[in-house]
Amino acid sequence: MPSATPTARAIALAMLLRSRALEVLGRLSWLAPLLGRLAVGLLFCSTGWGKVHSLDKVTMFFQSLGIPAPGLNAVVVGYSELVCGSLLVVGLLTRLATVPLIVSMIVAILTAKRSELHGILDLVGFDEFTYLVVLVMIAIIGPGAVALDRWWPKAFASSSAPPSS
């Protein structure tokens, strides 16, 4: 039987390395949603905290953008960012928590960033667009394995189950 050519050996080695790399990455699949949640969750906790403690400045900024009811919207946005960001960090009500933040990022792009938006390349360069994409990904794929959302339904289901006889 003839020995394999160097090209065939190189291809076989590449296939083996690919297979092992995919196996390792598959075992780490829980990490991606966790990192995404932590990244945007901590960011929104921070910005929400800042807004809640500077409502007068946020109200004036919203007023300059022509946002209706700027005082009310400053409170809504500040507390939404703080509460929903916190929920993302711990992975509780994760998909629901993304909704107000998604709306907030869309409004931010359409108001605060509108004058800087001249095309698709401008849009994808905005931090707000990156946050929007990560939030949409979290809403679609869910919180991942390391989240309270994975634990609490099971805890409530087992405590509300009728005792077996």
C-alpha positions, -999 to +999 in steps of 0.1 A: +000+000+000+015+033-010+022+059+017+001+091+018+014+121+000+026+151+020-005+170+007-028+142+019-011+141+053-014+179+056-051+178+047-057+150+072-039+169+100-059+201+092-091+181+093-081+166+127-072+200+141-104+215+128-124+187+144-107+191+178-111+229+177-148+226+170-151+201+198-135+225+223-155+255+210-187+234+213-180+228+250-175+266+254-208+276+237-222+287+271-196+315+272-208+336+242-243+345+256-228+351+290-201+375+277-227+393+256-251+397+285-223+409+308-209+434+282-242+452+274-257+446+309-228+462+327-227+490+302-264+498+306-262+495+344-235+522+343-253+545+318-286+540+336-270+549+370-255+580+355-288+591+339-308+584+371-284+606+390-284+634+364-320+635+354-319+673+349-291+670+324-307+641+306-340+660+305-323+691+289-305+668+264-337+651+254-354+685+251-326+696+227-332+665+206-369+673+204-380+642+223-415+646+236-421+647+273-383+649+280-386+648+318-407+617+317-386+600+290-354+608+309-368+589+339-381+560+318-348+557+299-326+560+330-345+534+350-349+511+320-312+511+314-305+505+351-331+478+357-329+460+324-291+462+324-291+446+359-315+419+347-291+411+318-262+408+341-278+381+362-297+366+333-332+371+347-362+378+324-334+382+298-354+383+266-380+407+280-352+430+294-338+434+259-369+451+245-368+485+262-330+486+256-335+478+219-362+506+216-338+530+234-310+523+210-332+527+180-344+561+194-308+571+202-298+564+166-328+582+151-324+613+173-290+618+189-270+602+160-293+613+131-271+642+120-240+618+118-259+592+098-252+594+060-251+558+051-248+522+062-211+526+070-219+554+094-247+533+110-224+502+116-198+525+131-221+537+159-216+522+193-254+522+197-258+500+166-233+475+181-253+474+213-285+471+193-271+441+174-259+424+206-293+430+222-311+415+193-288+385+194-296+380+231-333+383+224-331+356+197-307+331+212-317+336+248-296+340+280-275+309+277-268+282+302-253+305+329-284+325+338-311+327+364-336+322+336-324+286+333-328+280+371-359+298+383-386+281+362-374+247+374-374+259+410-410+272+408-421+241+388-408+217+414-422+238+444-457+240+428-460+204+418-485+184+438-470+159+462-469+124+449-488+097+469 
